[in-house]
Amino acid sequence: MAAPSTEAGSARLFWRRASRVATGLLSVVVTLLGLLAFTFALSRLSPVDPVLQIVGDHASTSTYEQARRDLGLDQPVLMQFWHYLEHLAHGDMGISRITNQPVLSDLLRTFPATVELATCAIIFGAVFGISLALLAAWKPGSLLDNLARMISLLGYSVPIFWLGLLGLLLFYAVLHWSAGPGRLDDLYVYTLEPKTGFVLIDSWLSGDPEMFRNALAHLWLPVVVLGLLAMAGITRLLRAALLEESNKEYVTLARAKGAGRGRILLRHIFPNVLGTLITVLALSYASLLEGAVLTETVFSWPGVGRYLTTALFASDTPAILGGTLLIGTCFIILNALADALTYLTDPRTR
């Protein structure tokens, strides 16, 4: 008599999980549609006339109207948005009015630069942020704790563009420790064969050690500037989670048994905040992918952030929508990945 009950329970579990997956996919679609609709509406409120950017100020009225019809701007806004979604469903993000290239091609060309910068920055921020948080939680109220809190406060308070300009002034113009803006010197830009789009990997594969060192010299300063922002968030949130967990009863019991402070922190408390740490790292990485706009502008880094900045100033709607969709998709994927990892590493979520 137990077999039918077991099968019914398995069926209910399957449909519950299938319903959860379907609900998650629906929320993803609705979120992306809402993001695109909001961005599309804002682009239509821009004072910049995209038609004049194409035909010029001295074009005749007939030329202006023809260009307006060709762009579909003579149709209602809802109809324009629907046509954009139709093209998007076929993989067509439109043509950038700045580069006259497909937006998809532009994003595929610029996105690796942003991923490379954000990945190196999150590694820097995670290593130093986790270390500072552990030191702060090891002795709350100590000099190390106050130092960690001060660093996290400065990381949040100092404008990142000001920090980037100050870094260029000190380490590039004065000390000559950095190679300056860009990803490579002009000597190597036109000789490097772009196999992966990641300049560190491509320069390593080229077999030229000088080119690889030049790529590192260009990369380390924007990585440190952007990584300080990630380090501040990781330190603050992880420190708070560690201190909150240290007040639990199992920690008091471990202390009563004579366990050392470091052993309690690493063997008992830290594993219980892994879910929080995974979420913080995922959100920090997504923020770096999106928030690298100012850093890429200051360091002339040819990534998505700089591409979007140029598109915004030029009111290039296809490029703006394409970049917004890409960043929004990254946010959603990283959030879903963080939820999945938390589910696997923390039994309490199951």
C-alpha positions in Angstrom: 0.0 0.0 0.0 3.0 2.3 0.3 3.9 2.4 -3.4 0.9 4.5 -4.6 1.5 7.0 -1.8 5.2 7.2 -2.7 4.4 7.7 -6.4 1.8 10.4 -5.5 4.4 12.2 -3.4 7.0 12.1 -6.1 4.4 13.4 -8.6 3.5 16.3 -6.3 7.2 17.1 -5.8 7.7 17.1 -9.6 4.8 19.4 -10.3 5.8 21.7 -7.4 9.3 22.1 -8.8 8.0 22.5 -12.4 5.6 25.2 -11.2 8.5 26.9 -9.4 10.6 26.8 -12.6 7.8 28.1 -14.8 7.0 30.9 -12.3 10.7 31.9 -12.3 10.9 31.9 -16.1 7.7 34.0 -16.3 9.0 36.5 -13.8 12.3 36.8 -15.9 10.3 37.5 -19.1 8.1 40.1 -17.3 11.1 41.8 -15.7 12.9 42.1 -19.0 9.8 43.3 -20.8 9.2 45.9 -18.1 12.9 47.0 -18.2 12.8 47.4 -22.0 9.4 49.2 -21.9 10.7 51.7 -19.3 13.9 52.3 -21.2 12.1 52.7 -24.5 9.7 55.2 -23.0 12.5 57.2 -21.5 14.3 57.3 -24.9 11.3 58.8 -26.5 11.4 61.6 -23.9 14.9 62.6 -24.9 15.3 66.1 -26.3 17.7 64.8 -29.0 16.1 64.3 -32.3 17.5 61.1 -33.9 16.3 62.1 -37.3 18.3 65.3 -37.3 21.4 63.3 -36.2 21.1 61.3 -39.5 20.0 63.9 -42.0 21.6 67.0 -40.5 20.1 70.4 -39.6 20.0 71.7 -43.2 18.0 68.8 -44.7 14.8 69.6 -46.5 11.4 68.8 -45.0 10.8 65.9 -47.4 14.1 64.3 -46.6 13.4 64.7 -42.9 9.9 63.1 -43.2 11.3 60.3 -45.3 14.0 59.5 -42.8 11.4 59.7 -40.0 9.3 57.1 -41.8 12.3 54.9 -42.5 13.0 54.8 -38.8 9.4 54.1 -37.9 9.1 57.2 -35.8 5.9 58.3 -37.5 4.0 55.4 -35.8 2.6 55.4 -32.3 5.0 54.6 -29.5 3.3 51.3 -28.7 3.5 50.2 -32.3 7.2 51.1 -32.4 7.9 49.1 -29.2 6.0 46.1 -30.7 8.0 46.2 -33.9 11.2 46.3 -31.8 10.1 43.2 -29.9 9.3 41.4 -33.2 12.8 42.1 -34.5 14.3 41.2 -31.1 12.6 37.8 -31.2 14.5 37.1 -34.4 17.9 38.2 -32.9 17.9 41.6 -34.4 18.7 44.4 -32.0 18.7 47.1 -34.7 21.5 49.2 -36.1 23.5 51.6 -34.0 23.2 55.2 -35.3 26.8 55.9 -34.0 28.7 53.0 -35.5 26.3 52.1 -38.3 26.9 48.4 -37.2 24.4 45.9 -35.8 24.0 46.5 -32.0 24.5 42.8 -31.4 27.9 42.9 -33.1 28.9 46.0 -31.1 27.9 44.3 -27.8 29.8 41.1 -28.7 32.8 43.3 -29.4 32.6 45.4 -26.2 31.2 43.0 -23.6 34.4 40.9 -23.2 36.3 44.0 -22.1 33.7 44.7 -19.4 33.6 41.1 -18.3 37.4 41.1 -18.0 37.5 44.2 -15.9 34.6 43.3 -13.7 35.9 39.7 -13.1 39.3 40.9 -12.1 37.7 43.5 -9.9 35.4 41.1 -8.1 38.4 38.7 -7.5 40.3 41.6 -5.9 37.3 42.8 -3.9 36.4 39.2 -2.7 39.9 38.3 -1.5 40.4 41.5 0.4 36.8 42.0 1.4 36.4 38.5 2.9 39.8 38.8 4.7 38.9 42.2 6.2 35.5 40.9 7.3 37.0 37.9 9.0 39.6 40.0 10.8 36.9 42.4 11.9 34.7 39.6 13.2 37.6 37.9 14.9 38.1 40.8 17.3 35.0 43.1 17.3 35.8 46.7 18.4 39.5 46.2 17.9 41.8 48.3 15.7 41.4 45.8 12.9 37.6 46.1 13.2 37.7 49.9 13.1 40.1 49.7 10.1 37.8 47.4 8.2 34.8 49.7 8.9 36.8 52.8 7.8 37.8 51.1 4.6 34.3 50.0 3.8 33.0 53.5 4.6 35.6 55.1 2.3 34.8 52.6 -0.5 31.2 53.7 -0.4 31.7 57.4 0.1 34.5 58.3 -2.3 33.1 58.9 -5.9 34.6 56.3 -8.2 35.3 58.7 -11.0 37.3 61.0 -8.6 39.2 58.0 -7.3 40.0 57.0 -10.9 41.3 60.4 -11.9 43.4 60.6 -8.7 44.8 57.2 -9.5 45.7 58.3 -13.0 47.4 61.4 -11.7 49.4 59.6 -9.0 50.3 56.2 -10.6 50.4 57.2 -14.3 51.4 60.8 -14.5 53.7 61.1 -11.4 55.0 57.6 -10.4 54.6 55.9 -13.9 53.5 52.7 -12.3 50.5 52.4 -14.6 50.5 52.3 -18.4 47.5 54.7 -18.4 44.1 54.6 -20.2 43.1 52.0 -22.7 43.7 48.2 -22.8 47.1 48.3 -24.6 49.6 50.7 -25.9 49.2 51.7 -29.6 52.2 49.6 -30.4 50.3 46.4 -29.6 46.7 47.4 -30.4 47.0 46.7 -34.1 49.3 43.7 -33.8 47.2 41.7 -31.3 45.0 39.0 -32.8 41.6 39.1 -30.9 40.9 35.4 -30.5 38.7 35.6 -27.3 38.1 39.3 -26.8 39.9 39.2 -23.4 43.2 41.1 -23.8 45.0 39.2 -21.0 44.2 35.8 -22.6 44.9 37.0 -26.2 48.2 38.7 -25.2 49.2 35.5 -23.4 48.3 33.4 -26.4 50.3 35.7 -28.7 53.5 34.4 -27.1 54.8 38.0 -26.6 55.7 38.5 -22.9 56.1 42.3 -23.4 52.5 42.5 -24.7 51.2 40.5 -21.8 53.0 42.8 -19.3 51.7 45.8 -21.1 48.1 44.5 -20.8 48.7 43.9 -17.0 50.1 47.4 -16.7 46.9 48.9 -18.2 44.6 46.6 -16.3 45.7 46.8 -12.6 44.7 50.4 -11.9 41.1 50.3 -13.1 40.8 46.9 -11.4 41.9 48.3 -8.1 39.6 51.3 -8.4 36.6 49.2 -9.3 37.5 46.5 -6.9 37.6 48.9 -3.9 33.9 49.5 -4.5 33.2 45.7 -4.4 35.5 45.3 -1.4 33.6 47.9 0.6 30.2 46.2 0.1 31.5 42.7 0.7 33.3 43.8 3.9 30.4 45.6 5.4 27.7 43.0 4.7 29.8 39.9 5.5 31.1 41.5 8.8 27.5 42.2 9.8 26.5 38.6 9.0 29.4 37.2 10.9 28.7 39.3 14.0 25.0 38.4 13.9 25.9 34.7 13.7 28.4 34.9 16.5 25.5 35.7 19.0 23.8 32.3 18.3 23.6 29.7 21.0 25.8 27.2 19.2 28.7 29.7 19.3 28.2 30.1 23.1 28.3 26.3 23.5 31.5 26.0 21.4 33.1 28.7 23.6 32.0 26.8 26.7 33.7 23.7 25.4 37.0 25.6 25.1 37.2 26.1 21.3 39.4 28.9 20.2 38.1 32.1 18.7 39.7 31.5 15.3 38.4 27.9 15.2 34.9 29.0 16.0 35.0 31.7 13.4 36.3 29.5 10.5 34.8 26.1 11.4 31.4 27.1 12.8 30.3 30.6 12.0 31.7 31.1 8.4 30.0 28.0 6.9 26.7 29.3 8.2 27.0 32.6 6.3 28.0 31.1 3.0 24.5 31.8 1.6 24.8 35.5 2.5 28.3 35.6 1.0 27.3 34.0 -2.3 24.4 36.5 -2.6 26.7 39.4 -1.8 29.3 38.3 -4.4 26.7 37.7 -7.1 25.1 41.1 -6.6 28.5 42.8 -6.4 29.6 41.2 -9.6 26.4 42.3 -11.3 26.8 45.8 -10.0 30.4 45.9 -11.4 29.1 44.8 -14.8 26.6 47.6 -14.8 28.5 50.2 -12.7 31.8 50.1 -14.7 30.4 53.0 -16.8 32.4 55.7 -15.0 35.5 53.6 -14.6 35.5 52.7 -18.3 34.9 56.4 -19.2 37.8 57.6 -17.0 40.2 54.9 -18.2 39.0 54.9 -21.9 38.2 51.2 -21.4 36.3 50.1 -24.6 33.6 48.1 -22.8 29.8 48.1 -22.6 29.7 51.0 -20.1 31.6 53.3 -22.4 29.5 52.2 -25.3 26.3 52.9 -23.4 27.6 56.3 -22.3 28.3 57.3 -25.9 24.8 56.0 -26.9 23.1 58.0 -24.2 24.7 61.3 -25.2 23.8 60.6 -28.9 20.3 59.3 -28.1 21.1 56.1 -29.9 17.9 54.2 -28.9 18.8 50.7 -30.4 22.2 50.8 -28.7 20.7 51.9 -25.4 18.0 49.2 -25.5 20.5 46.5 -26.5 22.9 47.5 -23.7 20.1 47.7 -21.1 18.8 44.2 -22.1 22.3 42.7 -21.9 23.0 44.2 -18.4 19.5 43.2 -17.2 19.9 39.7 -18.4 23.3 39.5 -16.6 21.6 40.6 -13.3 18.9 38.0 -13.6 21.3 35.2 -14.5 23.6 36.0 -11.6 20.7 36.2 -9.2 19.4 32.9 -10.3 22.9 31.4 -10.0 23.2 32.8 -6.5 19.9 31.3 -5.5 20.9 27.9 -6.9 24.3 27.9 -5.1 22.7 29.0 -1.9 20.2 26.2 -2.2 23.0 23.7 -2.7 25.3 24.9 0.1 22.8 25.8 2.8 20.6 23.0 4.0 18.4 25.5 5.8 17.0 26.8 2.5 15.8 23.3 1.6 
